[in-house]
Amino acid sequence: MAIINMQTMRYINLLDRVSRVKTMWCFFYNNTIIFVVPERLVHQAVGFNGKNVKAIQQMLGKRIKVVQEMRGPMDARRFIQDIVDPLSFRSVEMAPTEVILTAGGANKAALIGRNKVRLAELGSIVEDVFGKQLRIV
């Protein structure tokens, strides 16, 4: 798991103050702050009609996304899809040392991003969560 810096800790505490949901996972992808919470607390974190997410977005001036944490390695596809949404990919393969995302055409280019920025962000997330390198084909 990644080291939590002071800024990330502030974001985690803000989610706790607004929605009363505690989490240890917060990271950045595509200029969005993503909070990972247990499945049973996703609705509470988002709030009725998204009021908690809207309140945090207004306070920070940044986009916010709340995703459900993984229950096991079989949840890898859903977890990664929730992060990169609205983009999509064909499949996820868990190799011994890497996670292989199979995407095609424009989706592959969008997943990699200009100057490979999104690839680096998603690669960092995959390494923190799975302990493996990311490869997009």
C-alpha positions in Angstrom: 0.0 0.0 0.0 1.2 3.5 -0.8 2.5 5.9 1.9 -0.2 8.4 2.9 1.0 12.0 2.8 -0.5 14.9 4.6 -2.7 16.0 1.7 -4.1 12.5 1.2 -4.8 12.3 5.0 -6.7 15.6 4.7 -8.9 14.2 1.9 -9.5 11.0 4.0 -10.5 13.1 7.0 -12.8 15.3 4.9 -14.7 12.2 3.7 -15.0 11.0 7.3 -16.3 14.4 8.5 -18.8 14.8 5.7 -20.1 11.2 5.4 -19.0 9.4 8.6 -17.2 6.8 6.5 -13.7 5.8 7.4 -11.3 4.6 4.7 -7.6 4.1 4.3 -7.5 4.2 0.5 -7.4 7.5 -1.4 -5.6 8.1 -4.6 -5.6 10.2 -7.8 -6.5 9.2 -11.3 -7.2 11.5 -14.2 -7.5 14.7 -12.1 -10.1 12.9 -9.8 -9.7 12.0 -6.2 -10.9 8.4 -5.7 -11.9 7.0 -2.4 -12.1 3.3 -1.9 -14.6 2.2 0.7 -16.2 -1.2 1.8 -19.2 -2.3 -0.3 -21.6 -1.8 2.6 -20.6 1.9 3.0 -20.6 3.1 -0.6 -24.1 4.4 -0.4 -23.4 6.2 2.9 -20.2 7.7 1.4 -21.9 9.0 -1.7 -25.0 10.2 0.3 -28.6 10.6 -0.8 -28.6 11.8 -4.4 -24.8 12.2 -4.2 -25.0 15.1 -1.6 -21.8 14.0 0.2 -19.8 13.8 -3.1 -21.2 17.1 -4.3 -20.3 18.8 -0.9 -16.7 17.5 -1.1 -16.4 18.5 -4.7 -17.5 22.0 -3.9 -15.2 22.3 -0.9 -12.1 21.1 -2.8 -12.9 22.2 -6.3 -11.9 18.8 -7.6 -13.8 15.8 -9.0 -14.6 13.0 -6.5 -15.3 9.4 -7.1 -16.2 6.7 -4.6 -15.5 3.1 -5.5 -16.1 -0.2 -3.8 -13.0 -2.0 -2.4 -12.1 -5.5 -3.7 -13.2 -8.6 -1.9 -10.5 -10.7 -3.6 -8.5 -11.1 -6.7 -11.6 -12.1 -8.7 -12.8 -8.5 -8.2 -9.9 -7.0 -10.1 -11.8 -6.4 -13.3 -14.6 -4.5 -11.5 -12.2 -2.5 -9.4 -10.1 -1.3 -12.3 -13.3 -0.7 -14.4 -14.7 1.5 -11.6 -11.4 3.5 -11.6 -11.2 4.1 -15.3 -14.9 4.6 -15.9 -16.2 5.8 -18.5 -13.4 4.2 -20.4 -13.6 0.5 -20.9 -11.3 -2.5 -21.8 -11.9 -6.0 -23.0 -10.3 -8.1 -20.2 -7.9 -8.2 -17.2 -5.4 -11.0 -16.8 -3.5 -11.6 -13.6 0.0 -12.9 -14.5 2.5 -13.8 -11.8 4.4 -10.5 -12.0 2.0 -8.2 -13.9 -1.6 -7.2 -14.5 -2.4 -7.2 -18.2 -5.3 -5.0 -19.5 -6.5 -5.9 -23.0 -7.9 -2.8 -24.7 -8.3 -1.8 -28.3 -8.1 1.3 -30.5 -9.2 4.5 -29.0 -9.7 3.0 -25.5 -6.1 1.9 -25.4 -4.9 5.4 -26.3 -7.2 6.9 -23.7 -6.0 4.5 -21.0 -2.4 5.4 -21.8 -3.1 9.1 -22.0 -1.0 12.0 -23.4 2.7 11.6 -22.4 1.6 8.3 -20.7 0.2 10.2 -17.7 -2.8 8.0 -17.1 -0.7 4.9 -17.6 1.7 6.0 -14.9 -1.2 6.9 -12.5 -3.0 3.6 -13.1 0.3 1.7 -12.9 0.9 3.2 -9.5 -2.5 2.2 -8.3 -2.2 -1.3 -9.6 1.2 -1.7 -8.0 -0.1 -0.4 -4.6 -3.2 -2.6 -4.7 -1.9 -5.8 -6.4 1.8 -5.5 -5.9 2.3 -6.1 -9.7 3.3 -4.1 -12.7 0.6 -2.9 -15.2 0.8 -3.6 -18.9 -1.8 -2.4 -21.5 -2.1 -4.3 -24.8 
